[in-house]
Amino acid sequence: MDTNKRNEKLLAVQQEATSLIVEQLKEFEKTGEVPVWLQPWDKKGGFSWPVNLDGRLYTGINTIHLLALQQKQGFPSSTWGTYKAFLDHKGQVQKRERSGKIFFYRSMEIKEKDKNGKVKSDGDGNPQSITIPMLKCYSIFNIGQTDLNPTQTQPPTPSQNFEGLADSIKKAGIDVRHGNDRAYYDHRGDFVRMPNIEQFVDESTYWAVLAHEAIHWTGAPDRLGRQKGKEFGDKEYAIEELVAELGSVMLLAKFGIKPQFQSVAYLKNWIEVLEQDHRLIFKIASQAQKAAGRITIN
């Protein structure tokens, strides 16, 4: 398959993934049912987070896409695997089951050429190379599409580790100041302002709100350097809020803490920007994962 056909096929898959996510946002706007990729806890208190057959968590766009597929198809399990992986685990994908997709970025080094198609050379006559990122996709199935018992590999619901998140926030160097009626990240002062924990309905809600603002903190110019936007309603503002929502979900998942959806005001903006650019959700998911990692890496 040549490069153009490969890119066309990849774009079609990206469009399919984005359409699924936009579809669920529109349903959320209509019914108020939060997509599972923004609130991965079921009504019984169970925790749903995509894992492979070895129990390893998926990350980035794969987390969002697989949770969206799980919700759309009604799969009871969050365990996924390739066709070969299920065979290795003595399982078989059922006939006529349609696969989902997971995505991976890989780097490729190519020779840099001038406008005439000749390879450029450095001062010593050595050919110059450039590294370009490549997005590849692979087929994957939910365990509910196989003859294996979904409960065999379903991860247990983790306990809520508030102390672990508090320690990570402290080690990351986030300046959290209490004593206010609302929560926000002050980009000029470079601190997070929070109400006192007693003002929240429960401890889980407090940490969910703090996680959201902590993700905003990671976007400062001397950290991950994300663009915040100038005012409510503009594209960059909406994108940053979606990064904060997804990043907080990813951060809280690491500590088994239930997220609280906080950005309903941005729904129309999210739908609009995602429909305009089918690659944008991939960038947003990557930024959200990096933001969560920036806090827990210490």
N, C-alpha and C positions, 0 to 999 in steps of 0.2 A: 504494500500500500504506500503510495507516494505521500509527501508531506501535506499537500493540499487536502487530499481525501482524509488523511488522518486528522487534520485540524477540523475539517467539517464534521467528522464523526464525533470528535470530542466536544465541539460546540453544541451539537444536537443533544448530547448527554447533559451538558451544563444547563442547557435550556430546560430540559426535562426536570432536572433537580430543582432549578429555581422555580419553575411553574408549580411544583408540588409544594414548596415552601410558601409561595405567594398564595396558593389556593387555601392553605391552612390559616394564613393571616387574614384572608378575606372571610373565612368561616368564623374566625375569632371575632372579627369586627361585627359580624352579623349576630352571633349567638352568645358571645362572651366566653366560649370554651377555649381556654388557653392551650396552644399547641404543646405537646409533650416535650418538644425540644426546648421550650422556655420554662417548663415546670415538670421535670421528669419524675414526679411522684404520683401514684395512682390514688384513687379515693379511699383505698384500704390502708394507705400508708406505706405501700411497697415502693421500692426505688427501682427505677428503670434506667439503665445506662448501657449503651452498646458495648459488648465484649466479644472477643473471638473465642474459639473453642478451648483455648488455653487460659481463658480468664483475663486476657490483656484488654485494657480499655482502648477504644478507638478515640481519636482526637480530631480537632479541627472540623472541617466541613463534613467529615465522615460521621461524626457524632450527630450533627444536625440532620443530615440526610437520612441516616439509618433510623433515627427516632421518628422522623417524619414518615418514612415508609412503614415503620411499625404501627404508627397510629392509623395511617390510611388503610393498611391491610388487616388491621385488627389482630396482629400476632401477639400471643400472650407472653412471649419470651423476648429478651433483648440480646440473645446469643446469635451470632452470625458466623459464617465461614464460607470459604470457597468450596467448589465441588470436590476438589482433591482433599481439602481438609476434612470434610465429612467422611470421605472414603477412608482416610487414615484413622478416623475414630469409629470405624465399623458402621457408618451410617450411609444412607442412600437418599439422594434428592428424589422426591416423587415426580412422576411423569407430568409434563406440561406445566411445571412450575416456572414462573418468570423470575429471572434474577434481578437483584438490585445492583447498585454500583458503589464502589469505594474509589477514592482518589488519592494519588501520591505524587508529590513533586520530586522530580529527579533532575540533577544537573548534568548537562552535556557540554563537553568542551569541543569547540569547532575552530577551524582556522579562519582568521579574520581576513577578508578580502577587500580590495579597493573597488572603485566603480567599474573597472575593466575586468573584474573577476580574478585578478591575480592576488595570490596570498601575500599579505603584508609581512615585512620583516623588521626586526629591531635594528639597533645600531651595529650589532655584531653579526647581522645576517641570519639570525634565527627566526623561524616563522612565528608570527604572533597569533595567539589564541584568545578566544573569549569564551566565557562560561555563560550558558543560557539555561534558565529553569524550564523544565518540561513537565506538564501535567499529564499523568497517565491514569487510566481507569481500569478496574478489574471487576469481574462479575462475582457476586456474592449472594448467598441465600440465608434466610432465617431458619433456625432449627425447626420451627413450626412447619416448614416446607419439606421436612425429611421424615424418615421413619424412626428417628431417635426421640426419646422422651424429653420434652423441653426442660423438665425439672432437674435433669441430670447435670446440666452445666449452668443453671441459673445462679448468679452470684447472690449471696445473702444480703439483706438490707443492712447497710452499715450503721453503726451508732453515730449520733451527732457529736462530732468532736469539736466543740466550741473552743477548747483550750488550744487545740492544734492550729486552728485558724488564727486565734489571737496571737499565738507565738509567731506565726508566719508574718502577720501584719507588723508586728513589732520588729522582727528581724529585717524586714524589707525597709524599715526606716520611715514608715508612714506616720506623720504627725496627726494624731486624732485628738480633736478638742471637743469636749462635751459642754452642754449647757445652752441649748438652742431649741427652737420649736420645729426646725426642719433640717434635713440632711443635704449636704452638698460638698463638692470639692471646690475650694477657693484656689483658682489657678494663680492669682497674683501673690497670695501669701503662701501658696504651696502647702496647704493643710486640708484635712477633712473635718468638717464641722458636723457633729452628731447630737441629737437629743440624748438625754440620759437613758440608760437601758430600762429604767423603771417606767418610762413613758410609752414603751412598746407593749403590745398585747402579750408577747412571749419572747423568750430569749432568741428563738430561731429567727423571728422577724427582725430583731435588732441586727443580728449578724448578716442576714440577707441584704439589708439596706446598706450596712457598712461595706459589704463585699462589692456592691454596685459602685459606691463612691470610690472605693480603693482601686477599682479598674480604671475609673477616670484619672486617678492619680498617676497611673502608669503611663498615660499619654503625654506627660510633660515633655518639653523639647529635649531635656537632658536625660530622658529615659527612653521611651519608645517613639516619641516625636509624632504622635497622631495629630491631625487637624481637628479642632473642636467645632468650628463653625462660628459665625458671628452672631446669629440670632435664632430664636426658636422658629422652626419651619424651613430653614434652608437645608440643602442636601447634606453638607458636612456635619451639621448639628444632628440630623436624624441618623446618619451613619455612626457617629460617635455613641449615640444612645443605644443603638443596636449592638455595637461592640461591647458596651458596658453591660447590657442585659445578658448576652451570650457569655461574656467573660466571667460574669458573676456566677452564672449557672455552672460553668466549668470549674471555677474555683470552689464553690460550695460542694460540688459533687465529690471533690477530693477528700472532703471532711465529712461527707454524709449529711450535710445540712440542707434542709428543704428551702429552695429558693422562693421568693415572693415576687411575682411580676409587678413591675413598677412603672412601665412606660406606655401605658395604653394611649396616651395623647399623641404618640408618634406613629400609630398604626398606619394611617393614611400615607404619611411620608415614607414609611418603609416599603409599603406596597408600590408606591410610585417609583422610588429609586431602584428597586429590585426588578421591576418590569422594564425599566429603561436599559439596564445593563445586566445580562444574565451571568456575567462573571463576577459581579460585585459581591455576592454572598460568599464566594470562595475567599475573596480578599478579607472580608469582614470576619469570617470564621477563623482565618489564620491570625489576624490581629487579636481576636479575642483569646485564642489559645496562648499566644505570646504574652498577652497581658496577665493572664492567670499564672503562667509560668514565671513571670517576673516577680510575683509575690511569693511563690512557693519555692523558688530555686535556692533560697538561702538555707 
